[in-house]
Amino acid sequence: MRKLLEKHRLSHEPFPLIGGHRGCSCQFAENTIKAMEEGIRQGASYLEIDIQLTKDKMPVVYHDMELGNKTPLHGYVHEYTYEQIKEHWPVEKLEDVIGWGRRNDVFFALELKCEPAYTHEANIELLGLMDDIVKGNGMLGNVEAFGIDYTVLRELKKIDKDFEIGLIVPTVLSDPVGLMRDYDAMVYLAYSYLMDEKEVFELKKAGYYVSGAILRDERYMHHAFDISVDMFEHDEPAKALKALSSFQSSVL
């Protein structure tokens, strides 16, 4: 992911990069390769997808930690095998997604889904398997892993110092640069309405990249544009790109 972000910053492109959230929201199931293909077709520069580990130690791409919202199963992803989940939902193996990404030079933001009290141990087990898949496909330069459980992300950096990470920051901090330095992170992720232009400037000045996270409301997208974040995600990348074009037109 770093090479995409570096290229974008050096280009002085006024638009932030737009990521396809869970691939994209479209006629295809979220977090499937078909949804990812549609996200890229709509103009996404990268794809935000969700990574979890099944009971039989298979890294998969699936958003909800509890399965009841999308399937008749009850419990967490890590309590069922890949085949049990696949029977009720078109869940993708991470290995297949990363292989598809390698063949098509796709960039990924990999969210490590967590409820630390219930999923921490499974996420620790996931790290080495995920690193092997990404590294085995020569895709370290095309990905970053991010999440809210900083202890898991710190462990990932111990496993592979070259695996870039991002921190989800759900609050306003007095020293965001210090946080990023402490965790050797690359991307600072916070809703745009939690940030101002000065904070973004200081983070970028220190060499970090700033994501406005997932944005759906046009007000927040406009604010992300105004404060010059590097990137944010949208359910429908084409709509986000259209909105950004209108923001730029209003400035000219």
Salt bridges, closest charged atoms under 4 A:
GLU30 OE1 - ARG22 NH1 2.86
GLU30 OE2 - LYS70 NZ 3.07
GLU38 OE2 - ARG41 NH2 2.70
GLU48 OE1 - HIS21 NE2 3.65
ASP64 OD1 - HIS63 ND1 2.62
ASP64 OD2 - LYS70 NZ 2.79
GLU111 OE2 - LYS113 NZ 3.57
GLU125 OE2 - LYS57 NZ 3.04
ASP131 OD2 - LYS135 NZ 3.32
ASP149 OD2 - HIS120 ND1 3.04
GLU155 OE1 - LYS158 NZ 3.91
ASP160 OD2 - LYS135 NZ 3.59
ASP162 OD1 - LYS161 NZ 3.47
GLU164 OE2 - ARG2 NE 2.74
ASP184 OD2 - LYS157 NZ 3.56
ASP217 OD1 - ARG219 NE 3.27
ASP226 OD2 - HIS222 ND1 3.21
ASP230 OD2 - ARG9 NH2 2.88
ASP230 OD1 - LYS204 NZ 3.96
ASP235 OD1 - HIS21 ND1 2.77
ASP235 OD2 - ARG216 NE 2.55
GLU236 OE2 - LYS239 NZ 3.39
